């Protein structure tokens, strides 16, 4: 089966920035993404966990989106100002999709 080249963008950011990052995706013309809560992890500042937190104000969320390569720069430009000034991680990887017309 033939696959088509795409980019997978994953952004982990502080939960209070969720709405603003959704707006950045829209500004870039990216309408397809999934948002999932992040339960914990370990990074430059050590281990952390959302365990015991009330609400999402201190938590993290992960945005995952698969896009056409020609939309990548617009998405990164729109999201950069937010991600630059907050705790977060951005990764970009190559992937293949079966139904290119969906992206």
N, C-alpha and C positions, 0 to 999 in steps of 0.2 A: 504494500500500500504506500502511496506517495505522501510524504510529509512536506510541509512548507515552513520555511525559516521564520522564526519569530523571536521576540525578546521577552524574557520573564523578569519583571521588576518586583523586588520585594523591599518594602520600607517598614521598618520597625520604629515607632515613634511614641512619645508620651500620649496617653489616652486623651487628655484634654485638647490635643491638637488635631484630633480626628476630623472634626467638621472642616477645619481650615485645609487639611490635606485633601479631603473630598473635593473641596472647591478648586484646589490646584489641579487635581485630576481632570475636573470638568473644563477648566481653563485650557488645558492641553488637548482637549477633545477626546479624552480617554473615558469611556463610559462603562467599561467592564473591569470590575475588580472585586476582590473578596476581602473582607475585614474580619480578622479573628483576634480574640484576646490572647495576650501572651501571659503565661502563668508564672514565668520566672526565667532566670538565666544567670550567666556570669559574664562579666566584662572587665573593663579597665578598673572599675571601682570595686570589683569583687562580686560575690554572689548576691542575688536579690530574689525576692519572691513576692507575689501578690497575695500570698496567704495571710489572712487576718485583716486585709484591707476592707473597708466599707466603701462601696462604690468604686468607680473607675478613676477617680481623680489622681491617684498615685500610681496607676498601672500603666501598662504599655499595650499597644495594639499593633498588629501586623497587616499591612496592605499587600496583597499579591495581585499582580496584573500580568496578563500575557497580551502583548501588543505587536503590531507590525513594526519592523525596524525603523521605518521612516517617521514614526511618532515618538521615538525614544528621546531625542534631544528636547522636544517641546515639553515632554513630561518631566524630564530631569530639571530643565530650566524653571518650570512652574513650581516644582517641589523644593528646589534647592534652598531658597530663602527660609523656608520653614525648618527644614531639616538642619541647616547650618547652625541655627541658634538654639537648638533643643537636643536633648538626649535622643539618639537614634542611629540607625544603621541603614544604608541603602546598598543593595546588591543588584547587579544586572547580569543575567546569564543568557546564553543562547538556548533555544529549545525548538522543537518541531511540533507543528499542529497538523491535524488531519483535515480540518475544515477551514481553510484560509479565509473564506468569505465571512466568517464570524468575527474576524479581527480587523 
